[in-house]
Amino acid sequence: MANDTAPEHASPIEFTAQRRADLIRAISRAYPPYRVWWSAGIYYAPGPNPGPEGGSHTLYDTTAGDLCKQLAAALGRKGVEL
């Protein structure tokens, strides 16, 4: 149907500080041993494995959902969990 198209760009969801903190805790619990944090619009997840330069391996993305996809892949999981 002509009207069954998704918008090209959806507005990002705005979280309160408490909702973002709850989301970050849920992601951290779902993907141990990663610890998730957020700063300046980016979600970060430092991991246990050293990176190529010897420091910690850190995943990051602008959305929590896309970060969860990276975390699932890094841990060898087939789907995103929360």
C-alpha positions, 0 to 999 in steps of 0.5 A: 500500500502507498501509505505503508512506508516508514519515515526516513528519519525517526526522531530519537527517543529522549530519556530522563536521567533516571530512565537512561540509568535504568536502561544502562543497568539493564544492559550491563546486567544482560551482557556481563562482563561489559559495563555500560555508560553514556556520555555526550550522546554515546553509549560505551561498553568497555569489555574484558578483552584487551584491544589490539593496543593492549587496552580494554576493548570498548564497544560504542554506539549512539543508540542503546539498541545498536550497542546491544547488537554489538554486545550480543555479537561480541559474546557470541549470542544470536539475539539481543537480550535485556 
